Amino acid sequence: IERLDSHVDYFAADLGDSDAVGRIVETILARYGRLDGVINLTMDIKYQKLSDTVQADFEGSVLNRIRGALALDRATRHAKLDFLIICSSVSSTFGGVTFADHATANRFLDAQGELIRKSGRDVMVLNLPTIQYQRSMPTSHAEMVIPSITGDALANLFDRLIQKRISF
C-alpha cells in the first residue's frame, strides 16, 4: 500500500465501541481528507469445544467481533471507499470442533458482506484458511484439506486485491 504512495495507519481501539470507531474515521478524514479503504481482519479464538465453553466466553468472542463489524460498517457507510475487505474464515462453512465461537462470528461476517453488497456497495469477503505465522505441520484434518496461508502470502493477496489485479 505504501509503495502506491498511500498511508497505512494503525489505531488501537475497542471496535465494539461505535463512538471510538467513528472518532478514528473522523481522525483519518481530518488528517488525509479521505479514507480509501478498510480491511476488517479480527480474530478472537478460544479453541474450546462448545461443551467446554462458558456462555460469557462465547458471547464475548462472538459479540465483540459482531459489534466491531457493525461499528466499522456504520462509520464507513458514507465514505467513498476504493475497497472494503471483510476477512472471514472457512470455518463459517466447515465449522470446527474447537472453535464454535469463531465459526459463528465468521458466519455473521459472511452475511454482513451479503447485506453490504445488496445495499449497492462494493465489498470482498474472504473466507481465509488458518493464517500460519510459523512453519508448522497441519494441526487438524481441515488444514490437510485446506492448507493454511502464510502471513506473507496474505499480504500479497491484500496487495493484489487492493490494486484490483484479482476480480471476483
Protein Blocks (a to p, Z undefined) as FASTA:
>chain_A
ZZnopacddddddfklmklmmmmmmmmmmmnopafbdcddddddehiafklpcfklmmmm
mmmmmmmmmmmmmmmmmpccfbdcddddfklmnopfklmklmmmmmmmmmmmmmmmmnop
acdddddddddfbdcddfbfklmmmccddfklmmmmmmmmmnopacZZ
